[in-house]
Structures are given as C-alpha cells and as structure tokens.
Amino acid sequence: MPIFIMETRVSVESLRQPRSFEALERGVAGYLEKACPDVKWLGSYATIGPYDYLDIFEANDIEAAMRVSVLVRAYGHGEATIHPAVDWGRFKHLVRNLPELPPV
C-alpha cells in the first residue's frame, strides 16, 4: 500500500488547554477509524516548528489519503499537508536501476 506523510497544524481555536491536544487526537482517531477503516497508521509524532504533528500512514490510493486530510482538517479546524512517500529501501532500488547520465 502507498505510504503518505501528513503534516498538521492545529488551529488555536480548537485548543483551549494543553490537554486539548490529547482530546482532539482521540476524537480524530476515532472518527478516522470509522470513516477510513482501510487506512493503516504507521506512526504519529509531535513536532516543533510550523506543524504540531507528523503522521505516517498507508492508504490504498491518493483518494483515501485525501479523505484523511479533509477529515483531519475539518475535525481539528486546522491545516494538513500530505506528501506521498517511498520506503528508503524501495527508493534505493529505483535509483540503482536508473540509466547513467551523460557527462556535462
């Protein structure tokens, strides 16, 4: 299944207290389990910088990943950016099979 990385910035309005992060996470996770049962979560990380979270998940296709993004944005009243990703081992295999470039 394709892998996707999602960066999420939660809106200030949806976070009234520090504990609000955990309540928001539980709500979003429960909703996603029902709405996107074939999406498999691989990891979730809190980050420092322009985004609050970094999530890694597998989805059947780009449409399923877009559903995740829309639901996270709607439920969390925030911003979500999704990037398709390739496992490092698979990437190395792809690169090894590329033709040599001509000299410049």
N, C-alpha and C positions, 0 to 999 in steps of 0.2 A: 504494500500500500504506500502511496506517496506520503512524504513527510512534510509538515508545514511548521514554521516558526511564527508565533504571533506575539507582537509587542503591544502591550495595552497600557494606556494612561487613563486612570480613573478620574472622573470629574470631581471637583471639590464638593459639589452639592450632594453627591452620594456618600460622602464620608464625613459624618458628624463627630465621630470619636475614633481614637486609634483602633479600637476593637471592631469598628465598622468594616475594616478590610476582611476580617475573618467571616463575618456575617454575609458580606457581599459575595465572597468566594463560595461559601456553602450554597447560597441561593443560585448563583450562576451555574455551579457544577450540577446541582440537582435538576435545573431546567435543561441543561445540555444533555444530560443522561437520557431524559425523556424525548427531547426533540431530535437528537442526533445519536441514536444508540450505536451506530456502527463506527463512530469516531473513537479512537483509542488514544488516551492521554499518555504521553511518554515522560513528561516532566514539567514542573512549574517552578519558577524562580522569582523571588522578589529582587528588584534591581535598583541601583542608584543611578540617577540620570534622568533623561527625559521621559522614560517609561517606568511604570510601577511594577509591571510583571513581564516575564518572558515565559511563554508556554510553548511546548513542543508536542505535536500530536500527529497521528496518522489519520488520514481520511481517504475515502475511496477515490475522490476526484476534487477538482477545483471548486465545483459547485457545493460540495459538502463543506469544504473549508470556508467558503463564502458564507454559508449558513451559520457556521460557528462565529465568524466575525460579526455578522449582523446581530446575532443574539447577544453576544458579549457587549457590543456597543449599546444595544437597546436596554439590556438589563442593568448594565453598570453605568449608563449615561456617560460613556467615555469614548475614547478613540482606540481603534485597534488596527494594526498593520500586519498583514500576513505575507510571509515570504515562503515560496517553495524551497525545499532543501533536498540535498542528496547526501546520503551517508558517505563519510570520508573514504571508506574502502571502495565503494562504487565509483566515486569521483576519480580516484587514482586509476582504476581500471579504464574509465572513459578516456582519461588523459593519455595513458600508455598506448592506446590504440589510435591516437591522432597521428596524421602524417607529419613528417619533419617539415619545418618551414624553410623556404629557400633563404640563402644569405642575403642580407640587405646591402 
